[in-house]
Amino acid sequence: MVALPVYVQVPAYYTTRLGMSLSLAGIVLFAARLVDSAQDPLLGLWIDTLARRNALRRTMGTGAVCLAAAFAALWLPPVSGDAWLAAWLAISLIVVYLAHSLINVAYLAWGARLGDDRTLARASAWREGAGLIGVLLATGLPAWWMAMPNTTPRMTMAAFSSLFAALLIAALWLLVRVAPPWQATPATSPAPSQMTWHAVRDNLAFRALLLPHFLNGLSVAIPATLAVFFIEDTLMAPNWVAPCLILYFLAGAAGLSGWVYVSRRIGPMQAWRLAMLLAVVAFVWAGLLGPGDVLSFLLVCALSGLALGADLALPPVLLALRIPAGEGPAVYYGIWTLLGKLSLAISGLTLPVLAWLGYQPGTPTIGSPVDALAWMYAGPPCMLKLAAMALLSAVPHASPEPS
């Protein structure tokens, strides 16, 4: 529920609703995401240490409280004007990113020791399916509340932030009470600070997986950053923003179990490459769409959403199988999420590029600015996806002693 609004809706909210300039918003997003990317490996080391000391759950609880407060602050700035809005956005994002990373890296590493590839794939599909439920709530509820009479965006986001806080605390309580216990590295293993960086560096199977993961993440991050702008100003269909996003994520949820089944038949690596090909075939046509092509775009959303299911379920499995049994998993997931967030940071730079090309949010025109938006939305993502698919063919099998 926090990832979609921050990565997809914040740029449009601060530019179209609060009046921040597009270039400034893009620079702030890039800087905040860059800070967010750098912290994850260090958080991973810390999380592995906390798990050894049985202090992780208390720290995750503190992180949840901080995340709920910062998420509310992000949507309810008490300031106006570009300079003050930029400062508020930067500080709020950094706190949100820090708290979210702490919980997310710990949560991913928690599930890394659950069993073989089939067990991991099944668990990953359940986890990402639950995440997509949160995404759908984050997409549909604000749009529904905002459509009510006498409701302002500020009132809507205040209500949504309150709901998010309540669900986050309840979900973390259930995780602590019901989930299988964290399986930390054996007490006889060296402490993470003594051996982790060399072990990660020498893990060739893990390192070979990083560049395809980064390129694929960038191919998803660019359209995520530009989706609202594309629907509103290229398709000229602002009322279709929520339905298009909901369809995309519903298709992703529907595809989860299917990709788990495919991965059992041909392996998670080949299944992921097949999904990448489907995503390119489905999404490349988005760059040719224009005003009124909503039905065609819905088909694009449905097919590319099906491919999203593989992006969610399979990469964590490939990573878990490449973590040796005697090493702490959290630092691996810290590096893994670093690359995903770095791709999001780079995708924020598309906003100042579009501003330089003449595009301004909320002012659709026929001509080069909108053409630039459509090309940026569909062209680079497809090229990046093809590059990631090609690189995956050279990734070696899992390292010895998989978890």
C-alpha positions, 0 to 999 in steps of 0.5 A, spaced: 500 500 500 505 504 500 509 502 494 504 504 489 502 511 491 510 513 493 512 511 486 506 512 481 502 517 484 507 522 488 510 525 482 503 527 479 500 529 486 505 534 487 505 537 480 498 537 478 495 537 485 500 542 489 503 546 483 510 543 484 514 544 477 515 538 473 523 539 473 524 540 481 519 534 482 524 529 478 530 532 481 527 531 488 525 524 487 531 522 484 535 525 490 531 521 495 531 515 491 538 515 490 539 516 498 534 510 499 538 506 494 545 506 498 542 504 505 539 497 503 545 493 503 547 496 510 540 495 513 541 488 510 547 487 515 544 490 521 538 486 520 542 479 520 545 482 526 539 483 529 536 477 527 542 473 531 540 477 537 533 476 537 532 483 537 529 484 530 521 484 531 522 490 536 526 494 531 521 492 525 515 495 530 519 501 531 520 502 523 512 501 522 510 506 527 515 511 523 513 509 516 505 510 518 507 517 520 512 519 515 507 516 510 501 521 512 506 527 512 508 526 505 500 527 503 499 532 508 504 538 507 503 544 511 507 548 506 506 551 499 511 554 494 516 550 490 522 551 495 518 549 501 514 543 498 521 540 495 524 540 502 518 537 505 517 532 499 525 530 500 525 529 508 518 525 508 520 521 502 527 519 506 524 517 512 518 513 508 524 510 504 528 508 510 522 505 514 519 501 508 526 499 507 527 496 514 521 492 514 521 490 506 528 487 507 527 484 513 520 481 510 524 478 504 530 475 508 525 472 513 522 468 507 529 466 504 530 459 508 523 456 507 525 450 502 527 448 495 525 452 489 518 449 489 516 451 496 520 458 495 516 459 488 509 458 492 511 462 498 513 468 493 506 467 489 502 468 496 507 474 498 506 478 492 499 476 491 498 479 498 502 485 496 497 486 490 491 486 494 495 492 498 496 495 491 489 495 489 487 498 495 492 503 494 489 504 487 482 504 488 480 507 495 483 514 494 480 514 487 473 512 490 473 517 496 476 523 491 470 522 487 465 523 493 462 530 493 465 535 497 471 531 498 478 534 497 484 531 495 487 532 502 481 529 506 482 523 501 489 522 503 488 523 510 483 518 510 487 513 506 493 514 511 489 513 517 487 506 514 494 504 512 497 505 519 491 501 522 492 495 517 500 496 517 500 495 525 495 489 524 499 486 519 506 486 523 502 484 529 500 477 525 507 476 522 510 476 529 505 472 532 503 467 526 509 466 521 514 461 522 520 463 526 526 467 523 531 462 521 538 466 522 545 463 520 548 458 525 551 461 531 558 458 529 558 462 522 562 468 522 558 475 524 556 478 518 560 484 518 566 479 518 565 476 512 559 478 508 562 483 503 567 478 501 562 472 500 557 476 496 563 479 491 565 471 490 558 469 489 558 469 481 551 466 481 549 472 485 553 477 481 551 475 474 543 475 476 544 483 478 544 486 471 538 483 468 535 484 475 537 492 474 535 492 467 528 489 468 527 493 474 528 500 470 524 497 464 518 497 470 520 503 473 519 508 467 512 507 465 510 506 473 513 514 474 510 516 467 503 512 467 499 517 470 501 523 466 501 518 460 493 516 461 491 523 462 495 527 457 496 522 451 490 518 452 486 524 455 482 520 459 484 522 466 478 518 469 481 512 467 487 512 471 484 508 477 481 503 472 487 502 468 492 501 474 487 496 477 486 492 471 494 492 470 495 489 478 489 485 477 492 481 471 498 481 475 495 477 481 491 473 476 498 471 473 502 469 479 499 462 480 500 461 472 507 463 472 509 459 478 506 453 474 510 454 468 516 455 473 515 448 475 515 445 468 521 449 465 524 452 471 524 459 474 529 462 469 526 460 463 519 462 465 522 469 467 525 470 460 518 468 457 514 473 461 519 478 459 518 477 452 510 477 453 511 484 456 515 487 450 510 484 445 504 487 449 507 493 451 511 496 445 504 498 442 503 503 447 507 508 444 503 508 438 497 510 442 493 517 442 487 521 445 481 516 446 485 509 445 483 507 452 480 500 450 487 499 446 490 501 452 486 496 457 488 490 453 496 493 453 494 493 461 492 486 461 497 483 457 503 486 461 500 485 467 500 478 466 507 478 465 508 482 471 506 476 475 512 473 473 516 479 475 513 479 482 514 471 484 520 469 480 526 473 481 526 472 489 526 465 488 532 465 483 535 470 489 534 465 494 537 459 491 543 463 490 544 464 497 549 459 501 546 456 507 551 459 512 550 466 510 545 471 512 540 472 507 538 480 509 545 483 506 543 479 499 536 482 499 539 489 501 543 489 495 537 486 491 533 492 493 538 497 492 538 495 485 531 496 484 530 502 488 536 505 483 532 503 477 526 507 480 531 513 482 533 513 475 526 513 472 525 520 476 530 523 471 525 522 465 521 528 468 526 533 467 527 530 460 520 531 458 520 538 461 526 540 457 522 537 451 517 541 452 512 537 456 508 540 462 503 536 466 495 537 465 496 541 458 495 536 453 497 538 446 498 534 439 505 534 437 512 533 439 511 534 447 506 528 447 509 524 442 516 525 447 511 522 453 509 516 449 515 514 446 519 515 453 513 511 456 514 505 452 520 505 448 526 505 453 522 500 457 521 495 451 529 496 449 531 495 457 526 488 457 529 485 451 537 487 454 535 483 461 532 477 457 538 476 453 543 477 459 539 472 463 541 466 458 548 467 461 546 467 468 549 460 471 545 456 475 545 456 483 551 456 487 553 450 491 549 449 498 543 453 496 538 455 502 
